[in-house]
Amino acid sequence: MEIKIGADEIILWLRKNGKAKDILNSGTGGLGQKIYDLIYKYNGRKIQDSYPSYWPIILKNNHIGEYELPQTSAQYTIDIYNFPKLFSDLNKW
């Protein structure tokens, strides 16, 4: 069984938990690329690019809110059994 998760949700989790504060959302070495690489490490797959985020629009430097969330993000699926491994690795950022 697979679970669907967006990079925006992962970025929110990271920022709310004090992780990846100094990593930009996009660009070379950005959170988007790092999340993509980690999802694929656990055999997940991208199912959509640039999906609109659900956050209320409070723009700050073209990002949303105090956590500087992206306005759009890639969406992924990952096996539920790999989900804990994914978040264990994310917790190290």
Secondary structure, 3 states (H helix, E strand, C coil): CEEEEEHHHHHHHHHHCCCCCCCCCCCCCCHHHHHHHHHHHCCCEEEEEEEECCCCCCEECCEECCCCECCEEEEEEEECCCHHHHHHHHCCC
